[in-house]
């Protein structure tokens, strides 16, 4: 039965990604908040329908695992949107170009998450004790999130510094191109990376680091490869629309980070105590959902002024 779910999952993702990224949004233009809300709703609805399909095919426990993994990845992705916003602001990327960068960023994230997920599952199945390592890592990460985060400096990104050693970059944004040809020494034209590609590179390498938190968190819920991968991918696919919908309100999500800290700490403890204490997937789902709702209500009840954005600099 799970083979059919894999086929259905692949078909849904392929169709929606093709329609969303290459048909509806093939032109560079700013995504309005109403359109972003519509696409966010579509992705959430499709995910819930798929969850219902998992329930019918695999049972309530697997459906609860899928939904819990989806909520975890979705909430962690919301935290990542703060970093993406700062990257775009830092490099001076206009709204009409952000859409294209995020489209390619999502494709890269799909590939990287697949590698991380199946590598993590291979480790868990081969070395049971690695669960304790993942659990301890989540507890440390959750504890660190209770303290003010360090300011993001895109120019210090390791991927960008490595790229600049071998490839020149431009300070201007000529249209929507990732690369341009510029006359160099001896009148020879060479490829130069634009700020659009630089921003994409920083986002992709940042997502690589984000995956180190999100993948162990989902493995705390399930080690079923289908559940882990499908829930993660459905959450990532709606990230672009969610970004444009929340772009003006991100600084209002005051209690998002403490909520994520509690969730990661809970999941870390669940992993560390897995052999001694059984925590059902339904209880885990209730805890994750309850913490997210509480964080949202507190952010609404006790708003804070907008955070200062990083100054724009040349890449």
C-alpha positions as CSV (number, residue, x, y, z in Angstrom):
1,X,0.0,0.0,0.0
2,X,2.8,2.4,0.8
3,X,4.2,2.0,-2.7
4,X,1.0,3.5,-4.0
5,X,1.3,6.3,-1.6
6,X,4.9,7.0,-2.9
7,X,3.5,7.1,-6.4
8,X,0.7,9.4,-5.4
9,X,3.0,11.7,-3.4
10,X,5.5,12.0,-6.4
11,X,2.6,12.7,-8.8
12,X,1.1,15.4,-6.6
13,X,4.4,17.1,-5.9
14,X,5.5,17.0,-9.6
15,X,2.1,18.5,-10.8
16,X,1.9,21.2,-8.2
17,X,5.5,22.2,-8.5
18,X,5.2,22.5,-12.3
19,X,2.0,24.5,-12.1
20,X,3.2,26.8,-9.2
21,X,6.8,27.4,-10.3
22,X,6.8,27.1,-14.0
23,X,3.3,28.1,-15.3
24,X,1.6,30.4,-12.9
25,X,4.7,32.1,-11.6
26,X,7.1,31.9,-14.6
27,X,7.4,35.7,-14.8
28,X,9.3,37.8,-12.3
29,X,6.7,39.9,-10.4
30,X,5.8,40.7,-6.8
31,X,3.5,38.2,-5.2
32,X,0.6,40.1,-3.5
33,X,-0.5,39.2,0.0
34,X,-3.9,38.0,-1.2
35,X,-2.3,35.7,-3.8
36,X,0.2,34.5,-1.3
37,X,-2.6,33.7,1.1
38,X,-4.4,31.7,-1.6
39,X,-1.4,29.6,-2.5
40,X,-0.6,29.0,1.2
41,X,-4.2,27.8,1.6
42,X,-3.8,25.5,-1.4
43,X,-0.6,23.9,-0.1
44,X,-2.1,23.5,3.4
45,X,-5.3,22.0,2.0
46,X,-3.4,19.6,-0.3
47,X,-1.2,18.5,2.7
48,X,-4.3,17.8,4.8
49,X,-6.0,15.9,2.0
50,X,-2.8,13.8,1.7
51,X,-2.8,13.3,5.4
52,X,-6.3,11.9,5.2
53,X,-5.1,9.6,2.5
54,X,-2.3,8.4,4.8
55,X,-5.0,7.8,7.5
56,X,-7.1,5.6,5.1
57,X,-4.1,3.7,3.8
58,X,-1.8,3.4,6.8
59,X,-4.0,4.1,9.9
60,X,-4.4,6.8,12.5
61,X,-0.9,6.5,14.0
62,X,0.9,7.1,10.6
63,X,-1.5,10.0,9.9
64,X,-0.7,11.6,13.3
65,X,3.1,11.1,12.6
66,X,2.7,12.8,9.2
67,X,0.7,15.7,10.7
68,X,3.2,16.1,13.6
69,X,6.2,16.1,11.2
70,X,4.4,18.6,9.0
71,X,3.7,21.0,11.9
72,X,7.3,20.8,13.1
73,X,8.8,21.5,9.7
74,X,6.3,24.2,9.0
75,X,7.0,26.0,12.3
76,X,10.8,25.7,11.9
77,X,10.5,27.0,8.3
78,X,8.6,30.1,9.6
79,X,11.6,30.8,11.8
80,X,13.9,30.5,8.8
81,X,11.8,33.1,7.0
82,X,13.3,35.8,9.3
83,X,16.8,34.9,8.0
84,X,15.6,34.9,4.3
85,X,14.1,38.4,4.8
86,X,17.3,39.7,6.2
87,X,19.3,38.2,3.3
88,X,17.0,39.8,0.7
89,X,17.3,43.1,2.6
90,X,21.0,42.9,2.9
91,X,21.6,42.4,-0.8
92,X,18.9,44.8,-1.9
93,X,16.8,42.2,-3.7
94,X,13.6,43.8,-4.9
95,X,10.2,42.0,-4.3
96,X,9.7,41.1,-8.0
97,X,13.0,39.2,-8.0
98,X,12.5,37.5,-4.6
99,X,9.9,35.2,-6.1
100,X,12.3,33.7,-8.7
101,X,15.1,33.2,-6.1
102,X,12.7,31.4,-3.7
103,X,11.5,29.2,-6.5
104,X,15.0,27.9,-7.3
105,X,15.7,27.8,-3.5
106,X,12.8,25.4,-3.0
107,X,14.0,23.1,-5.7
108,X,17.4,23.0,-4.1
109,X,15.8,22.4,-0.7
110,X,13.9,19.4,-2.0
111,X,17.1,17.8,-3.2
112,X,19.1,18.6,0.0
113,X,16.4,17.5,2.3
114,X,16.1,14.2,0.6
115,X,19.8,13.6,1.0
116,X,19.7,14.6,4.7
117,X,16.6,12.6,5.5
118,X,17.7,9.3,4.0
119,X,21.2,9.7,5.4
120,X,19.7,10.3,8.9
121,X,17.4,7.3,8.5
122,X,20.3,5.1,7.5
123,X,22.2,6.2,10.6
124,X,19.3,5.5,12.9
125,X,18.6,2.1,11.5
126,X,22.3,1.2,11.6
127,X,23.2,2.8,14.9
128,X,20.4,2.9,17.4
129,X,22.5,5.0,19.9
130,X,22.5,7.9,17.4
131,X,19.0,8.7,18.6
132,X,20.6,9.8,21.9
133,X,23.0,12.1,20.0
134,X,20.2,13.6,17.9
135,X,18.1,14.1,21.1
136,X,20.9,15.8,22.9
137,X,21.5,18.0,19.9
138,X,17.9,19.1,19.9
139,X,17.9,19.8,23.6
140,X,21.0,22.0,23.2
141,X,19.5,23.7,20.2
142,X,16.3,24.4,22.0
143,X,18.1,25.8,25.0
144,X,20.1,28.1,22.8
145,X,17.0,29.4,21.2
146,X,15.8,30.8,24.5
147,X,18.5,33.4,24.4
148,X,18.7,36.3,21.9
149,X,20.0,35.2,18.5
150,X,23.2,36.5,17.1
151,X,22.8,39.0,14.3
152,X,22.9,37.5,10.8
153,X,25.8,38.6,8.6
154,X,25.3,37.2,5.1
155,X,28.8,38.3,4.0
156,X,30.3,35.8,6.5
157,X,28.3,32.9,5.0
158,X,30.8,30.0,4.4
159,X,29.3,29.1,1.0
160,X,29.6,32.7,-0.2
161,X,33.2,33.1,0.9
162,X,34.1,29.8,-0.8
163,X,32.3,30.9,-4.0
164,X,34.1,34.2,-4.2
165,X,37.5,32.6,-4.1
166,X,36.8,31.1,-7.6
167,X,34.1,33.3,-9.1
168,X,33.7,37.1,-9.5
169,X,30.5,38.8,-8.3
170,X,28.6,41.9,-9.4
171,X,27.2,44.8,-7.2
172,X,24.4,45.6,-9.6
173,X,21.1,43.7,-10.3
174,X,20.7,43.7,-14.1
175,X,17.2,42.4,-14.5
176,X,16.4,38.9,-13.3
177,X,19.7,37.2,-14.4
178,X,21.7,35.1,-12.1
179,X,24.8,35.5,-14.2
180,X,26.0,38.2,-16.7
181,X,29.0,38.5,-19.0
182,X,31.4,41.3,-18.3
183,X,34.5,42.4,-20.2
184,X,37.6,41.6,-18.3
185,X,41.4,41.5,-18.9
186,X,42.5,41.3,-22.5
187,X,39.0,42.2,-23.6
188,X,37.8,38.7,-22.8
189,X,34.2,38.4,-21.5
190,X,33.7,36.3,-18.4
191,X,30.7,35.2,-16.4
192,X,30.0,37.2,-13.3
193,X,27.5,36.3,-10.6
194,X,24.8,38.9,-9.8
195,X,23.4,39.7,-6.4
196,X,20.4,37.4,-7.3
197,X,22.6,34.4,-7.5
198,X,24.6,35.5,-4.4
199,X,21.4,35.7,-2.4
200,X,20.3,32.3,-3.7
201,X,23.6,30.8,-2.7
202,X,23.4,32.2,0.8
203,X,19.8,31.0,1.2
204,X,20.7,27.5,0.1
205,X,23.7,27.2,2.3
206,X,21.7,28.6,5.2
207,X,19.0,26.0,4.6
208,X,21.7,23.3,4.8
209,X,22.3,24.4,8.4
210,X,18.5,24.7,9.1
211,X,18.2,21.0,8.1
212,X,20.5,20.0,10.9
213,X,17.7,21.1,13.3
214,X,14.6,20.0,11.4
215,X,15.6,16.5,10.3
216,X,16.5,15.2,13.8
217,X,13.3,16.9,15.1
218,X,11.1,14.9,12.6
219,X,13.1,11.7,13.3
220,X,12.0,12.1,16.9
221,X,8.4,11.6,15.7
222,X,8.9,8.8,13.2
223,X,11.6,6.7,11.4
224,X,9.4,5.7,8.6
225,X,11.1,7.1,5.4
226,X,7.8,7.8,3.7
227,X,6.3,9.7,6.6
228,X,9.5,11.7,7.3
229,X,10.1,12.7,3.7
230,X,6.6,13.5,2.6
231,X,5.7,15.6,5.6
232,X,9.0,17.5,5.3
233,X,8.5,18.1,1.6
234,X,4.9,19.3,1.8
235,X,5.9,21.8,4.5
236,X,8.8,23.1,2.4
237,X,6.7,23.4,-0.8
238,X,4.5,26.0,0.8
239,X,7.4,28.1,2.1
240,X,7.5,30.6,-0.7
241,X,3.9,31.6,-0.5
242,X,4.1,31.7,3.3
243,X,7.1,34.1,3.0
244,X,5.2,36.6,0.9
245,X,2.2,36.4,3.2
246,X,4.1,36.9,6.4
247,X,6.8,39.3,5.0
248,X,5.3,42.4,6.7
249,X,4.3,40.7,9.9
250,X,7.4,38.6,10.8
251,X,8.6,41.0,13.5
252,X,5.1,40.6,15.2
253,X,5.7,36.8,15.8
254,X,7.3,37.6,19.1
255,X,6.9,34.3,20.8
256,X,7.6,32.1,17.8
257,X,11.2,31.4,18.7
258,X,10.4,30.5,22.4
259,X,7.7,28.2,21.1
260,X,10.2,26.4,18.7
261,X,12.6,26.2,21.6
262,X,10.0,24.3,23.7
263,X,9.1,22.0,20.8
264,X,12.8,21.1,20.1
265,X,13.5,20.5,23.8
266,X,10.4,18.3,24.1
267,X,11.4,16.3,21.0
268,X,15.0,16.0,22.3
269,X,13.8,14.6,25.6
270,X,11.4,12.2,23.8
271,X,14.4,10.9,21.8
272,X,16.7,10.6,24.8
273,X,14.1,8.8,27.0
274,X,12.7,6.7,24.1
275,X,13.8,3.4,25.6
276,X,12.6,4.2,29.1
277,X,9.4,6.3,28.5
278,X,6.9,5.7,25.8
279,X,5.3,8.9,24.5
280,X,2.6,8.3,22.0
281,X,2.5,10.0,18.7
282,X,-1.0,11.5,19.5
283,X,0.4,13.0,22.7
284,X,3.4,14.4,20.7
285,X,1.0,15.9,18.1
286,X,-1.1,17.5,20.9
287,X,2.0,19.0,22.6
288,X,3.4,20.4,19.3
289,X,0.1,21.9,18.2
290,X,-0.6,23.3,21.7
291,X,2.7,25.1,21.9
292,X,2.3,26.6,18.4
293,X,-1.2,27.8,19.2
294,X,-0.1,29.3,22.6
295,X,2.8,31.0,20.9
296,X,0.6,32.5,18.2
297,X,-2.0,33.7,20.8
298,X,0.7,35.3,23.0
299,X,2.2,37.0,19.9
300,X,-1.2,38.4,19.1
301,X,-2.0,39.5,22.7
302,X,1.5,41.0,23.4
303,X,2.8,42.5,20.1
304,X,6.2,44.1,20.0
305,X,7.6,46.9,17.7
306,X,9.1,45.8,14.4
307,X,12.7,44.8,14.6
308,X,15.3,46.8,12.9
309,X,16.4,45.4,9.5
310,X,20.0,45.0,8.5
311,X,21.5,47.8,6.5
312,X,21.8,47.2,2.8
313,X,25.2,46.5,1.6
314,X,26.8,45.5,-1.7
315,X,27.6,41.8,-2.3
